[in-house]
Amino acid sequence: MPTMATKSKSVFRSQSHCVNTTSTGVFGAGTRDAIFTVQTIFGMPVDGVVGPNTWDRLFREAAACGSSGGGGTQQIPPFPGTVMRQGDRNENIRQIQQAINRLVPSHPGRLWRIVEDGVFGPGLRDAVMTVQSIFGLGIDGTVGPNTWQRLMREAANVDGGIRTISMSPLMGLSLMMFAGMM
């Protein structure tokens, strides 16, 4: 299981209200039980593991409570409305390149720095496919709404190589997960 990195304030939205608690800083039995609770509340397979679906749900709930992992709300640029693909050139492509470059330290050996020139070339297509693979998205090398939202969200929450999410379902859950663990 991932190791907790720091103590943090926790937030969880339960039945249309947010609960604030302080975590213990340990991914132990209480955190595992809290994961069971979250998975049960939201009708997910109950295994106590923070896999991609549980992670996404936890993140959405934290965002709904105004938390971005203990450091203030991160603004995620809205999807531009058009699927981006190889051959496109514009500022949205530059945003994609910048987001991928923010994720590089969190995924050594899987992602690489790319030029931020606003051109969707073959190198960016390959990097997008890698991002899609890492985060369990459909792999097609294009950036549609799902890839955009996940990429921008992950890039907004990178902090020194640690992905953070804070919330607490009834028991004080706070996850500070080393990036790339999932």
Buried (B, 14 or more C-beta within 10 A) or exposed (E): EBEBBEBBBBBBBBEEEBBBBEBEBEBEEBBBBBBBBBBEBBEBEEEBBBEEEBBBBBBBBBBBBEBBBBEEEBEBEEBBEEBBBBEBEEEBBBBBBEBBBBBBBBBEEBBBEBEBEBBBBEBBBBBBBBBBEBBBBEEBBBBBEEBBBBBBBBBBBBBEBBBBBBBBBBBBBBBBBEBBEB
